[in-house]
Amino acid sequence: MFSLIGRVSFEERDLADHRWEIAYATPEEALQRWLQELLLDFDLHGFFPVTTSVEVRPGRIAAVARGGTFDPARDELRSELKAVTQHGLRVRRTPRGGLEAEVIFDV
């Protein structure tokens, strides 16, 4: 998602962790809610994650994103994402047990 928004260059000292606990009923809802939280954090605070990790529990995910503050004078803005849509949102298991997702964004 953030590769669509822009490109950044942070020093290690500029990085911070942001954490979320998100309740969900379906895997699709979990993904949409988490991506909405990331987009909101970017829109309100300029937080641009460079790494993420997610722990999936029954009915709840614990997510951590490590990143920095986007600076338009230093960083490249490629496009503005308006929303994470439900339309076409899919989450499915891969043959090896991982997860694969398809997401459509409003731009």
Sequence and secondary structure as in RCSB ss.txt:
>XXXX:A:sequence
MFSLIGRVSFEERDLADHRWEIAYATPEEALQRWLQELLLDFDLHGFFPVTTSVEVRPGRIAAVARGGTFDPARD
ELRSELKAVTQHGLRVRRTPRGGLEAEVIFDV
>XXXX:A:secstr
 HHHHEE    GGG EEEEEEEE SSHHHHHHHHHHHHHHHHHHH EEEEEEEEEEETTEEEEEEEEEE  TTTS
EE     EE STT EEEE TTS EEEE  EE 
